[in-house]
Amino acid sequence: MYKQFIVVFFIFYFTFSCSLLSRSSKKIFDASINEHPTYDCVIIPGIPFNEPAWDKVMLMRVTWAVYLYQKGIVKNIIMSGAAVYTPFKESVIMREYALALGIPAENVFIEDKAEHSTENLWYGYQLAKSLGFNTIALASDPFQTKMLRKFARKQQLEVGYLPVIFEILKTLPHETPIINYEQHRVKEFVALPKRESFFKRFRGTLGKHIKEEKE
């Protein structure tokens, strides 16, 4: 009986939390659109590519980016992510999927230095500024958006937020186009856990590598 209660409690808690995040995401999204109906670009944080096809998280992020572009909410897309855990640059693979889904090549840019989510935003933002983009947004899932909002405020980055709205996402096409990922395999690849200790990776997650680089 006790175990059943625990299971029911966690199911209720998870459902309630997701519901709150969903409502919060809609408010954040609407507030950003009210400030700038159209953004010059949107930064999409990377996710590891495990061949032979994208997983649900990459599908979600790329599909949402395509939706934002097709709706005219963003003019350009910056895919951000290095080859971190698998021998494929996350930004490059995500760009390939975006192109396969019909986004013009001249409107999808690559930032391939970031190895942590904080770096996705930081380096993506720097690239956007170097390209002359003034209004810049971030688009990711509600959980990552919440974390990166705190980082952006700390770094004083002027960013709008266009988090995934799952009620809209589930109505969008979820096809998996075929891409030639093999041509993008990184030679002599070494995964991040073999290059950095857990402590150093954790510091990177917190954005400490950026602070050290700036100093």
C-alpha positions in Angstrom: 0.0 0.0 0.0 2.8 2.4 0.9 4.7 1.7 -2.3 1.5 2.3 -4.3 1.1 5.6 -2.5 4.7 6.7 -3.3 4.2 5.8 -7.0 0.9 7.7 -7.2 2.5 10.7 -5.4 5.4 10.9 -7.8 3.2 10.6 -10.8 1.0 13.4 -9.5 4.0 15.5 -8.6 5.6 15.1 -12.1 2.3 15.8 -13.8 1.7 18.9 -11.7 5.3 20.2 -12.2 5.0 19.7 -16.0 1.7 21.5 -16.0 3.2 24.5 -14.1 6.2 24.6 -16.4 4.0 24.5 -19.4 1.9 27.5 -18.2 5.1 29.3 -17.3 6.6 28.7 -20.7 3.6 30.1 -22.4 3.8 33.3 -20.3 7.5 33.6 -21.0 7.0 33.0 -24.8 4.2 35.5 -25.0 6.1 38.2 -23.1 9.1 37.8 -25.5 6.8 38.1 -28.5 5.2 41.2 -27.1 8.7 42.7 -26.7 9.8 41.7 -30.2 7.3 40.1 -32.6 10.2 39.0 -34.8 13.7 38.2 -33.7 16.8 38.5 -35.9 18.0 35.1 -34.7 17.3 32.3 -32.3 20.0 30.2 -30.5 19.2 26.4 -30.3 21.4 24.5 -27.8 22.9 21.3 -29.0 22.3 17.7 -28.0 24.5 14.7 -28.7 23.8 12.8 -32.0 23.6 9.0 -31.6 23.7 7.6 -35.1 21.8 6.6 -37.2 19.1 9.1 -36.4 18.2 11.9 -34.0 16.6 11.2 -30.6 13.4 12.8 -29.3 15.2 15.7 -27.7 17.0 16.7 -30.9 13.8 16.2 -32.8 12.0 18.5 -30.4 14.6 21.3 -30.6 15.0 21.3 -34.4 11.3 20.9 -35.0 10.6 23.9 -32.7 13.3 25.9 -34.5 11.8 25.2 -37.9 8.3 26.2 -36.5 9.7 29.5 -35.2 11.3 30.2 -38.6 8.3 29.2 -40.7 6.0 31.3 -38.5 8.2 34.4 -39.1 9.0 34.6 -35.4 12.7 34.3 -36.1 14.6 35.3 -39.2 17.7 33.1 -38.6 18.7 30.1 -36.6 22.0 29.5 -34.8 22.7 25.9 -34.0 25.1 25.6 -31.1 27.2 22.7 -30.0 30.6 21.0 -30.4 31.4 17.3 -30.7 31.0 16.5 -26.9 29.9 13.0 -26.2 29.7 11.5 -29.7 32.0 12.1 -32.8 29.6 14.5 -34.4 29.4 18.3 -33.9 25.9 18.7 -32.5 25.4 22.1 -34.3 26.4 20.6 -37.7 24.0 17.7 -37.4 21.1 19.9 -36.3 21.8 22.2 -39.2 21.6 19.3 -41.6 18.2 18.3 -40.2 17.0 21.9 -40.4 18.1 22.1 -44.1 16.4 18.8 -44.8 13.2 20.2 -43.3 13.3 23.1 -45.7 15.1 26.0 -44.0 17.3 27.9 -46.4 21.1 27.3 -45.9 21.8 31.0 -45.7 19.5 31.3 -42.6 21.1 28.6 -40.5 24.4 29.3 -38.8 26.8 27.1 -36.8 28.5 27.7 -33.5 30.7 24.7 -32.8 32.7 25.6 -29.8 30.2 25.1 -27.0 30.4 22.0 -24.8 27.9 23.0 -22.1 24.5 24.6 -22.1 25.8 27.8 -20.6 28.4 28.0 -23.4 25.6 27.3 -26.0 24.0 30.6 -25.0 27.3 32.5 -24.4 29.0 31.6 -27.7 25.8 31.6 -29.6 25.2 35.1 -28.4 28.7 36.3 -29.3 28.3 34.8 -32.8 24.9 36.5 -33.2 26.4 39.9 -32.3 29.3 39.3 -34.7 26.8 38.7 -37.5 25.1 41.9 -36.8 22.0 40.5 -35.2 20.4 42.8 -32.7 17.3 41.0 -31.4 18.4 37.5 -30.1 16.3 34.8 -28.6 17.0 31.4 -27.0 14.7 28.4 -27.7 14.9 25.2 -25.7 12.7 23.0 -23.4 11.2 24.7 -20.3 13.7 23.1 -17.9 16.8 24.3 -19.8 15.3 27.7 -20.4 14.7 28.2 -16.7 18.4 27.4 -16.0 19.8 29.6 -18.8 17.6 32.6 -17.9 19.5 32.8 -14.6 22.8 32.6 -16.4 21.8 35.2 -19.0 20.8 37.7 -16.2 24.1 37.1 -14.4 26.0 37.7 -17.7 23.8 40.7 -18.6 22.8 39.2 -22.0 19.9 40.8 -23.7 18.0 37.7 -24.7 14.4 36.9 -25.5 13.0 33.4 -24.6 10.9 31.2 -26.9 10.7 27.9 -25.0 9.0 24.9 -26.5 5.2 24.9 -26.0 4.3 21.2 -25.9 0.7 21.8 -26.8 1.9 23.3 -30.1 4.8 20.9 -30.6 2.6 17.8 -30.5 0.6 19.2 -33.5 3.7 19.7 -35.7 5.1 17.1 -38.2 7.5 14.6 -36.6 9.1 13.2 -39.6 12.7 12.0 -39.6 14.4 13.1 -42.8 17.5 11.2 -44.1 20.8 13.1 -43.7 24.3 12.1 -44.6 25.7 12.2 -41.1 28.8 10.1 -41.9 30.4 12.9 -43.8 30.4 14.9 -40.6 32.1 12.4 -38.4 35.0 14.0 -36.4 38.3 12.2 -36.8 40.3 11.3 -33.8 37.4 12.2 -31.5 37.8 12.0 -27.8 34.6 12.3 -25.6 34.5 15.0 -23.0 34.5 12.6 -20.0 37.9 11.3 -21.2 39.3 14.8 -21.6 38.0 16.5 -18.4 37.5 15.4 -14.9 34.0 15.4 -13.4 34.8 18.5 -11.4 36.0 20.4 -14.4 32.9 19.4 -16.4 30.7 20.5 -13.6 32.4 23.9 -13.6 31.8 24.1 -17.3 28.1 23.4 -16.7 28.0 26.4 -14.3 29.7 28.6 -16.9 33.0 28.8 -15.0 35.0 28.2 -18.2 33.5 31.3 -19.7 34.5 33.3 -16.7 38.0 32.0 -16.8 38.2 32.7 -20.5 37.0 36.3 -20.0 39.5 36.9 -17.2 
